[in-house]
């Protein structure tokens, strides 16, 4: 039977499902209730999201930044196991040789005075693993039966709160895509790794442009645009330091309309580890028959600066880069610098590609270079 203090903590756990900023306090209370050093909630999927009590948080942030979790054998073992129905002490779950080789423990947390770990995990409907742990003090390492009983009394509340929070965030993601649909915009909510959490009907009606990819990811049929999308969702990939936020999709035939994809980050609580939706994708159809295509649109669609947009428009109008530089009152060297920036932002690599792309959204014969 849970004590009055336990009842209060259970209420706090369910409150945290709706107010994510409460998780650090919940985890601190959980560690204190079990005479432990710290507590953590982690969600393992594309990567790792976690929230922790204050004592362990800086260490976990550094470990996550260096991706040390994914390199540890214990997490691979955990994925292959059937989730236990209760909290379990790590030394009772993993073989001694695996524990001895766990560098996260030996090199990172043992110097903090932390020993073993008590944990419990569940598979979430989203395919991710929900892991809840408390870290033990070296001086009080192996938990007592009473401490394990305290944790196991609270385990159903912790797991239900985690699943509830994940479901609530999924409903919010679906609501976002429906809002875009009401505005006439094809749209989706994606994780930071590119998995589609929710997709609206307008986007599904464009199978020649947007396609499902392996492991639930969303892709763009145009290879150059898809590279920009994947790089934007994974800005740390080698050779790509600048994430792209607006992605042009050129028309495939003269009868097609070009699109521009905008990626917008979902602003949410920093403690909300259960939110799978990190990025809103909205597609804008560009009608080249609509008449004059102003520089302000080039700036907005491709994230170009005014100077970069003027250069792109001049090139689309048929000017050489030297003539475009002269028309803008800049040196040829500066024009080449702007051109390289435009290449990076539009996903093109040669001037001919840029001109073709610009003309796909700027009608031939329009007064390029003027707003």
Helices and strands as residue ranges (DSSP letters): H 4-18, G 20-22, H 23-33, E 38-44, E 48-52, H 54-65, H 68-71, H 73-80, E 88-89, G 90-92, H 96-100, H 103-103, I 104-109, G 110-112, E 114-123, E 129-137, G 138-140, H 145-182, E 186-190, E 196-199, H 201-204, E 210-212, G 214-216, E 218-220, H 223-233, E 246-249, E 258-265, E 279-286, G 288-290, H 295-302, H 306-316, H 321-328, H 332-346, H 351-361
